[in-house]
């Protein structure tokens, strides 16, 4: 018999966790690892909010085509980051549950390149 304090107890009572493709395999990892994975997810969400806010600020404070381009890049990155954050959380959670190594970061370098492009464009827009 499973005690009420174990994670399996909630599953046996019919409580389903979403997304099921993450939780249906493997075993429940140490809660510290799951919570660290969730904190990383939330950090990516904060980054997305910061990117959108920066894009809006650039659009509001600067005029011209280059500023528009930089604002568009920032807001586009801010719109893509939450999707990446969710997928990264899900893949990492599955890896934790199955005892596999965590996946490599794929989208991080793309964000760095996008921010570099936006920064260079903003620098040129401010100087000219």
C-alpha positions as CSV (number, residue, x, y, z in Angstrom):
1,X,0.0,0.0,0.0
2,X,1.2,3.5,-0.8
3,X,1.2,6.1,1.9
4,X,-0.5,9.4,1.4
5,X,2.8,11.3,1.7
6,X,4.4,9.8,-1.4
7,X,4.2,11.3,-4.9
8,X,2.7,8.1,-6.2
9,X,-0.3,8.5,-3.8
10,X,-1.5,11.6,-5.8
11,X,-1.3,9.7,-9.1
12,X,-3.2,6.7,-7.7
13,X,-6.0,8.9,-6.5
14,X,-6.5,10.1,-10.1
15,X,-4.8,13.5,-9.9
16,X,-3.1,14.0,-13.2
17,X,-0.1,16.2,-13.8
18,X,0.3,18.3,-16.9
19,X,2.0,17.8,-19.3
20,X,1.5,14.1,-19.1
21,X,4.3,13.4,-21.6
22,X,6.8,14.8,-19.1
23,X,5.4,13.0,-16.0
24,X,4.3,9.6,-17.4
25,X,7.8,8.1,-17.5
26,X,10.6,7.6,-15.0
27,X,10.6,8.1,-11.3
28,X,10.0,11.2,-9.1
29,X,13.3,13.0,-8.7
30,X,14.5,14.7,-5.6
31,X,12.3,17.8,-5.0
32,X,15.4,20.0,-4.9
33,X,16.2,19.2,-8.5
34,X,12.7,19.8,-9.7
35,X,12.5,23.1,-7.9
36,X,15.8,24.2,-9.3
37,X,14.4,23.4,-12.8
38,X,11.3,25.5,-12.1
39,X,13.5,28.4,-10.9
40,X,15.4,28.2,-14.1
41,X,12.1,28.3,-16.0
42,X,11.0,31.4,-14.1
43,X,14.4,33.1,-14.8
44,X,13.8,32.6,-18.5
45,X,10.3,34.1,-18.1
46,X,11.8,37.1,-16.4
47,X,14.3,37.4,-19.2
48,X,11.5,37.4,-21.7
49,X,9.6,40.1,-19.8
50,X,12.8,42.2,-19.7
51,X,13.4,41.8,-23.5
52,X,9.8,42.9,-24.3
53,X,10.1,45.9,-21.9
54,X,13.5,46.8,-23.5
55,X,11.9,46.7,-26.9
56,X,9.0,48.8,-25.9
57,X,11.4,51.3,-24.3
58,X,13.6,51.5,-27.4
59,X,10.5,52.2,-29.5
60,X,9.2,54.8,-27.1
61,X,12.5,56.7,-26.6
62,X,14.2,56.5,-30.0
63,X,13.1,57.4,-33.5
64,X,14.3,56.0,-36.8
65,X,14.5,52.8,-38.7
66,X,17.4,51.4,-36.8
67,X,15.6,51.9,-33.5
68,X,12.6,50.2,-35.0
69,X,14.7,47.3,-36.1
70,X,16.3,47.0,-32.6
71,X,12.9,47.2,-30.9
72,X,11.6,44.5,-33.2
73,X,14.5,42.1,-32.5
74,X,14.1,42.6,-28.8
75,X,10.3,42.0,-28.8
76,X,10.7,39.0,-31.1
77,X,13.3,37.5,-28.8
78,X,11.0,38.2,-25.8
79,X,8.1,36.4,-27.6
80,X,10.2,33.4,-28.4
81,X,11.9,32.9,-25.0
82,X,8.8,31.6,-23.1
83,X,8.4,28.8,-25.7
84,X,12.0,27.9,-25.3
85,X,11.7,28.1,-21.5
86,X,8.8,25.7,-21.4
87,X,10.5,23.2,-23.8
88,X,13.7,23.4,-21.9
89,X,11.9,22.9,-18.6
90,X,10.0,19.8,-20.0
91,X,13.1,18.2,-21.5
92,X,15.1,18.8,-18.3
93,X,12.3,17.4,-16.1
94,X,12.2,14.3,-18.3
95,X,15.9,13.9,-18.0
96,X,15.7,14.2,-14.2
97,X,13.0,11.7,-14.0
98,X,14.8,9.1,-16.2
99,X,18.3,9.7,-14.6
100,X,19.8,10.9,-17.9
101,X,22.2,13.9,-18.2
102,X,20.6,17.3,-18.7
103,X,20.4,18.4,-22.3
104,X,22.7,21.0,-23.8
105,X,21.5,24.6,-24.1
106,X,20.5,25.2,-27.8
107,X,18.7,28.5,-27.8
108,X,20.9,30.4,-25.4
109,X,23.6,31.3,-28.0
110,X,20.9,32.4,-30.4
111,X,19.6,34.8,-27.7
112,X,23.1,36.1,-27.2
113,X,23.5,36.7,-30.9
114,X,20.1,38.5,-31.1
115,X,21.0,40.7,-28.2
116,X,24.4,41.5,-29.7
117,X,22.7,42.5,-33.0
118,X,20.2,44.6,-31.1
119,X,22.9,46.3,-29.1
120,X,25.0,47.1,-32.2
121,X,22.0,48.5,-34.0
122,X,21.0,50.6,-31.0
123,X,24.6,51.9,-30.7
124,X,24.6,52.9,-34.4
125,X,21.1,54.5,-33.9
126,X,22.2,56.6,-31.0
127,X,25.5,57.7,-32.5
128,X,23.9,58.8,-35.8
